[in-house]
Amino acid sequence: MKHMDINKLEKQVKYRLAEGDLIFSSIDLLVCRQVARETGSWSSHVGFAIKENNQWMIVESKVPFVCKTPLRRFLQRTRHGQIVVRRLKQPLSDDQIKNIKQLASNHIGKLYHPGFDFNSDRQFCSKLVYLIYKEAIGVELGTVQTLEQLLNQNPQARIGLWYFWYFGNIPWNRKTLSPASQLQDQQLQTVFSAV
């Protein structure tokens, strides 16, 4: 993305952003683009926005661990400036935002799980969002399902990618959660889209 384009995108997102908003992106790596396609979406990644010292930060689980990323750096990683910001239809209270931030701090540094195992102690992006929002405010975002269910509901999915990803042995009964299911969650409304 050109320097002027990132400035414009950052300004547009900041204008719309509120603490607790989910921000979806498309990581510009071949495997990430394929995972997005396999789950029926353009998005392969999700995090959520908080403010620290008057700066926007995105809490995210990425390789190698959960971290807080400055908004501009988060935006720079997305493919072709593709970003969607979604917000809970029920506005968050100050106490709920405080709870979300406290729980986020407790997760910083937790290792990433490249096998997307929901039941692991490790994190991945959509699982992190799901766990924090469920514990902090009692809202479950997205759909926890087995890999078999996920692949069956996406007929465009190519099993070959998953055999490669799991070294020839797909864990069909593994529980997982995709950014696509959160992007489509009806509890959220879109407040900004550059897709």
Short mmCIF file of the C-alpha atoms (twelve columns), coordinates in Angstrom:
data_MODEL
# 
_entry.id   MODEL 
# 
loop_
_atom_site.group_PDB 
_atom_site.id 
_atom_site.type_symbol 
_atom_site.label_atom_id 
_atom_site.label_alt_id 
_atom_site.label_comp_id 
_atom_site.label_asym_id 
_atom_site.label_seq_id 
_atom_site.Cartn_x 
_atom_site.Cartn_y 
_atom_site.Cartn_z 
_atom_site.pdbx_PDB_model_num 
ATOM 1   C CA . MET A 1   0.000   0.000   0.000  1 
ATOM 2   C CA . LYS A 2   1.332   3.438   -0.906 1 
ATOM 3   C CA . HIS A 3   2.228   5.862   1.880  1 
ATOM 4   C CA . MET A 4   -0.624  8.250   1.029  1 
ATOM 5   C CA . ASP A 5   -3.105  5.374   0.867  1 
ATOM 6   C CA . ILE A 6   -2.245  4.148   4.370  1 
ATOM 7   C CA . ASN A 7   -2.601  7.698   5.688  1 
ATOM 8   C CA . LYS A 8   -6.067  7.962   4.163  1 
ATOM 9   C CA . LEU A 9   -7.130  4.519   5.397  1 
ATOM 10  C CA . GLU A 10  -5.843  5.209   8.899  1 
ATOM 11  C CA . LYS A 11  -7.705  8.519   9.044  1 
ATOM 12  C CA . GLN A 12  -10.958 6.907   7.825  1 
ATOM 13  C CA . VAL A 13  -10.728 4.041   10.319 1 
ATOM 14  C CA . LYS A 14  -9.842  6.309   13.254 1 
ATOM 15  C CA . TYR A 15  -12.856 8.506   12.475 1 
ATOM 16  C CA . ARG A 16  -15.207 5.520   12.852 1 
ATOM 17  C CA . LEU A 17  -13.422 3.447   15.499 1 
ATOM 18  C CA . ALA A 18  -14.693 2.895   19.051 1 
ATOM 19  C CA . GLU A 19  -13.161 0.811   21.813 1 
ATOM 20  C CA . GLY A 20  -14.253 -2.798  21.556 1 
ATOM 21  C CA . ASP A 21  -14.810 -2.717  17.784 1 
ATOM 22  C CA . LEU A 22  -13.705 -5.803  15.878 1 
ATOM 23  C CA . ILE A 23  -11.408 -5.098  12.947 1 
ATOM 24  C CA . PHE A 24  -11.106 -7.637  10.133 1 
ATOM 25  C CA . SER A 25  -8.246  -7.767  7.643  1 
ATOM 26  C CA . SER A 26  -6.752  -9.903  4.903  1 
ATOM 27  C CA . ILE A 27  -3.191  -10.938 5.672  1 
ATOM 28  C CA . ASP A 28  -1.198  -10.771 2.442  1 
ATOM 29  C CA . LEU A 29  0.371   -14.231 2.602  1 
ATOM 30  C CA . LEU A 30  -0.600  -17.012 0.212  1 
ATOM 31  C CA . VAL A 31  -1.562  -19.450 2.963  1 
ATOM 32  C CA . CYS A 32  -3.698  -16.807 4.717  1 
ATOM 33  C CA . ARG A 33  -5.509  -15.944 1.492  1 
ATOM 34  C CA . GLN A 34  -6.178  -19.649 0.945  1 
ATOM 35  C CA . VAL A 35  -7.501  -20.123 4.484  1 
ATOM 36  C CA . ALA A 36  -9.860  -17.149 3.952  1 
ATOM 37  C CA . ARG A 37  -11.099 -18.684 0.700  1 
ATOM 38  C CA . GLU A 38  -11.560 -22.082 2.324  1 
ATOM 39  C CA . THR A 39  -13.801 -20.507 4.978  1 
ATOM 40  C CA . GLY A 40  -15.867 -18.557 2.431  1 
ATOM 41  C CA . SER A 41  -14.490 -15.112 3.178  1 
ATOM 42  C CA . TRP A 42  -12.052 -12.436 2.047  1 
ATOM 43  C CA . SER A 43  -10.862 -12.001 5.677  1 
ATOM 44  C CA . SER A 44  -8.213  -14.181 7.276  1 
ATOM 45  C CA . HIS A 45  -7.631  -12.197 10.478 1 
ATOM 46  C CA . VAL A 46  -9.451  -10.362 13.267 1 
ATOM 47  C CA . GLY A 47  -8.520  -8.302  16.302 1 
ATOM 48  C CA . PHE A 48  -10.239 -5.659  18.405 1 
ATOM 49  C CA . ALA A 49  -9.580  -2.001  19.137 1 
ATOM 50  C CA . ILE A 50  -8.625  -0.403  22.441 1 
ATOM 51  C CA . LYS A 51  -7.099  2.951   23.344 1 
ATOM 52  C CA . GLU A 52  -3.911  3.244   25.384 1 
ATOM 53  C CA . ASN A 53  -2.255  6.580   26.127 1 
ATOM 54  C CA . ASN A 54  -4.598  8.161   23.579 1 
ATOM 55  C CA . GLN A 55  -3.324  5.797   20.850 1 
ATOM 56  C CA . TRP A 56  -5.382  3.172   19.013 1 
ATOM 57  C CA . MET A 57  -4.088  -0.355  19.522 1 
ATOM 58  C CA . ILE A 58  -5.373  -3.623  18.081 1 
ATOM 59  C CA . VAL A 59  -5.319  -6.638  20.380 1 
ATOM 60  C CA . GLU A 60  -4.593  -9.664  18.213 1 
ATOM 61  C CA . SER A 61  -3.278  -13.194 18.255 1 
ATOM 62  C CA . LYS A 62  -0.667  -13.601 15.547 1 
ATOM 63  C CA . VAL A 63  2.541   -15.546 15.107 1 
ATOM 64  C CA . PRO A 64  4.186   -15.959 17.579 1 
ATOM 65  C CA . PHE A 65  1.878   -14.654 20.370 1 
ATOM 66  C CA . VAL A 66  -0.944  -12.375 21.510 1 
ATOM 67  C CA . CYS A 67  0.055   -8.715  21.395 1 
ATOM 68  C CA . LYS A 68  -1.135  -5.130  21.087 1 
ATOM 69  C CA . THR A 69  -0.343  -3.693  17.670 1 
ATOM 70  C CA . PRO A 70  -0.543  0.010   16.782 1 
ATOM 71  C CA . LEU A 71  -3.471  0.607   14.421 1 
ATOM 72  C CA . ARG A 72  -1.268  1.882   11.595 1 
ATOM 73  C CA . ARG A 73  0.922   -1.244  11.667 1 
ATOM 74  C CA . PHE A 74  -2.183  -3.465  11.706 1 
ATOM 75  C CA . LEU A 75  -3.587  -1.631  8.669  1 
ATOM 76  C CA . GLN A 76  -0.275  -1.872  6.793  1 
ATOM 77  C CA . ARG A 77  -0.441  -5.681  6.894  1 
ATOM 78  C CA . THR A 78  -3.784  -5.993  5.135  1 
ATOM 79  C CA . ARG A 79  -3.982  -6.885  1.454  1 
ATOM 80  C CA . HIS A 80  -5.034  -4.031  -0.851 1 
ATOM 81  C CA . GLY A 81  -6.295  -1.982  2.106  1 
ATOM 82  C CA . GLN A 82  -9.107  -4.452  2.813  1 
ATOM 83  C CA . ILE A 83  -10.514 -3.620  6.251  1 
ATOM 84  C CA . VAL A 84  -13.926 -3.987  7.854  1 
ATOM 85  C CA . VAL A 85  -14.803 -2.610  11.286 1 
ATOM 86  C CA . ARG A 86  -17.783 -4.199  13.051 1 
ATOM 87  C CA . ARG A 87  -19.384 -3.192  16.331 1 
ATOM 88  C CA . LEU A 88  -21.811 -4.861  18.696 1 
ATOM 89  C CA . LYS A 89  -25.333 -3.583  18.063 1 
ATOM 90  C CA . GLN A 90  -25.749 -3.241  21.840 1 
ATOM 91  C CA . PRO A 91  -23.343 -0.416  22.858 1 
ATOM 92  C CA . LEU A 92  -20.618 -1.318  25.345 1 
ATOM 93  C CA . SER A 93  -20.639 0.343   28.766 1 
ATOM 94  C CA . ASP A 94  -17.497 1.816   30.320 1 
ATOM 95  C CA . ASP A 95  -17.365 -1.153  32.704 1 
ATOM 96  C CA . GLN A 96  -17.595 -3.636  29.810 1 
ATOM 97  C CA . ILE A 97  -14.759 -1.884  27.981 1 
ATOM 98  C CA . LYS A 98  -12.705 -1.964  31.185 1 
ATOM 99  C CA . ASN A 99  -13.377 -5.725  31.502 1 
ATOM 100 C CA . ILE A 100 -12.362 -6.343  27.884 1 
ATOM 101 C CA . LYS A 101 -9.114  -4.411  28.352 1 
ATOM 102 C CA . GLN A 102 -8.282  -6.210  31.602 1 
ATOM 103 C CA . LEU A 103 -8.850  -9.636  30.038 1 
ATOM 104 C CA . ALA A 104 -6.828  -8.626  26.983 1 
ATOM 105 C CA . SER A 105 -3.889  -7.751  29.251 1 
ATOM 106 C CA . ASN A 106 -4.120  -11.206 30.827 1 
ATOM 107 C CA . HIS A 107 -3.707  -12.841 27.395 1 
ATOM 108 C CA . ILE A 108 -0.729  -10.791 26.161 1 
ATOM 109 C CA . GLY A 109 2.205   -13.101 25.427 1 
ATOM 110 C CA . LYS A 110 0.175   -16.316 25.055 1 
ATOM 111 C CA . LEU A 111 1.534   -18.446 22.228 1 
ATOM 112 C CA . TYR A 112 -0.178  -18.762 18.847 1 
ATOM 113 C CA . HIS A 113 -1.737  -22.071 17.755 1 
ATOM 114 C CA . PRO A 114 -1.094  -22.695 14.026 1 
ATOM 115 C CA . GLY A 115 -3.415  -25.732 14.105 1 
ATOM 116 C CA . PHE A 116 -6.437  -23.619 15.153 1 
ATOM 117 C CA . ASP A 117 -7.332  -25.895 18.078 1 
ATOM 118 C CA . PHE A 118 -10.067 -24.196 20.116 1 
ATOM 119 C CA . ASN A 119 -9.459  -26.499 23.093 1 
ATOM 120 C CA . SER A 120 -5.722  -25.750 23.299 1 
ATOM 121 C CA . ASP A 121 -4.150  -23.393 25.843 1 
ATOM 122 C CA . ARG A 122 -2.682  -21.522 22.873 1 
ATOM 123 C CA . GLN A 123 -4.515  -18.788 20.985 1 
ATOM 124 C CA . PHE A 124 -5.447  -17.853 17.437 1 
ATOM 125 C CA . CYS A 125 -7.136  -14.643 16.324 1 
ATOM 126 C CA . SER A 126 -10.825 -15.566 16.297 1 
ATOM 127 C CA . LYS A 127 -10.524 -17.708 19.437 1 
ATOM 128 C CA . LEU A 128 -8.965  -14.788 21.333 1 
ATOM 129 C CA . VAL A 129 -11.858 -12.491 20.364 1 
ATOM 130 C CA . TYR A 130 -14.419 -15.168 21.253 1 
ATOM 131 C CA . LEU A 131 -12.950 -15.942 24.696 1 
ATOM 132 C CA . ILE A 132 -12.452 -12.334 25.755 1 
ATOM 133 C CA . TYR A 133 -15.921 -11.161 24.724 1 
ATOM 134 C CA . LYS A 134 -17.587 -14.214 26.259 1 
ATOM 135 C CA . GLU A 135 -15.820 -13.781 29.597 1 
ATOM 136 C CA . ALA A 136 -15.895 -9.973  29.714 1 
ATOM 137 C CA . ILE A 137 -19.472 -9.294  28.595 1 
ATOM 138 C CA . GLY A 138 -21.185 -12.663 28.096 1 
ATOM 139 C CA . VAL A 139 -21.364 -12.412 24.290 1 
ATOM 140 C CA . GLU A 140 -20.263 -15.306 22.059 1 
ATOM 141 C CA . LEU A 141 -19.083 -14.027 18.669 1 
ATOM 142 C CA . GLY A 142 -18.816 -16.501 15.817 1 
ATOM 143 C CA . THR A 143 -19.504 -20.227 15.660 1 
ATOM 144 C CA . VAL A 144 -17.382 -22.881 17.329 1 
ATOM 145 C CA . GLN A 145 -17.495 -25.986 15.125 1 
ATOM 146 C CA . THR A 146 -15.436 -28.976 14.075 1 
ATOM 147 C CA . LEU A 147 -13.121 -28.775 11.091 1 
ATOM 148 C CA . GLU A 148 -15.407 -31.269 9.381  1 
ATOM 149 C CA . GLN A 149 -18.438 -28.995 9.870  1 
ATOM 150 C CA . LEU A 150 -16.470 -25.961 8.701  1 
ATOM 151 C CA . LEU A 151 -15.285 -27.665 5.526  1 
ATOM 152 C CA . ASN A 152 -18.689 -29.218 4.788  1 
ATOM 153 C CA . GLN A 153 -20.409 -25.826 4.907  1 
ATOM 154 C CA . ASN A 154 -17.860 -24.399 2.447  1 
ATOM 155 C CA . PRO A 155 -18.112 -26.455 -0.749 1 
ATOM 156 C CA . GLN A 156 -15.386 -24.335 -2.387 1 
ATOM 157 C CA . ALA A 157 -12.900 -25.673 0.175  1 
ATOM 158 C CA . ARG A 158 -10.068 -27.767 -1.228 1 
ATOM 159 C CA . ILE A 159 -9.200  -30.648 1.043  1 
ATOM 160 C CA . GLY A 160 -5.656  -30.694 -0.362 1 
ATOM 161 C CA . LEU A 161 -4.750  -27.490 1.479  1 
ATOM 162 C CA . TRP A 162 -5.881  -28.962 4.792  1 
ATOM 163 C CA . TYR A 163 -4.011  -32.229 4.210  1 
ATOM 164 C CA . PHE A 164 -0.918  -30.114 3.581  1 
ATOM 165 C CA . TRP A 165 -1.609  -27.876 6.605  1 
ATOM 166 C CA . TYR A 166 -2.043  -30.856 8.945  1 
ATOM 167 C CA . PHE A 167 0.785   -32.943 7.456  1 
ATOM 168 C CA . GLY A 168 -1.546  -35.492 5.859  1 
ATOM 169 C CA . ASN A 169 -3.760  -36.090 8.898  1 
ATOM 170 C CA . ILE A 170 -6.714  -33.682 9.185  1 
ATOM 171 C CA . PRO A 171 -8.122  -33.647 12.749 1 
ATOM 172 C CA . TRP A 172 -11.757 -33.713 11.571 1 
ATOM 173 C CA . ASN A 173 -13.259 -33.534 15.072 1 
ATOM 174 C CA . ARG A 174 -11.065 -30.639 16.234 1 
ATOM 175 C CA . LYS A 175 -13.123 -27.680 17.443 1 
ATOM 176 C CA . THR A 176 -12.205 -24.410 15.781 1 
ATOM 177 C CA . LEU A 177 -13.558 -20.954 14.988 1 
ATOM 178 C CA . SER A 178 -13.029 -18.815 11.881 1 
ATOM 179 C CA . PRO A 179 -12.843 -15.040 11.417 1 
ATOM 180 C CA . ALA A 180 -15.479 -15.554 8.693  1 
ATOM 181 C CA . SER A 181 -18.047 -16.706 11.257 1 
ATOM 182 C CA . GLN A 182 -17.407 -13.568 13.321 1 
ATOM 183 C CA . LEU A 183 -17.509 -11.319 10.272 1 
ATOM 184 C CA . GLN A 184 -21.000 -12.677 9.537  1 
ATOM 185 C CA . ASP A 185 -22.243 -12.641 13.151 1 
ATOM 186 C CA . GLN A 186 -25.641 -10.933 13.341 1 
ATOM 187 C CA . GLN A 187 -24.851 -9.443  16.763 1 
ATOM 188 C CA . LEU A 188 -22.478 -7.062  14.974 1 
ATOM 189 C CA . GLN A 189 -23.027 -4.170  12.608 1 
ATOM 190 C CA . THR A 190 -20.547 -2.789  10.086 1 
ATOM 191 C CA . VAL A 191 -19.381 0.748   10.846 1 
ATOM 192 C CA . PHE A 192 -16.597 0.914   8.238  1 
ATOM 193 C CA . SER A 193 -15.811 -1.104  5.145  1 
ATOM 194 C CA . ALA A 194 -12.965 -0.849  2.628  1 
ATOM 195 C CA . VAL A 195 -13.536 -4.119  0.778  1 
# 
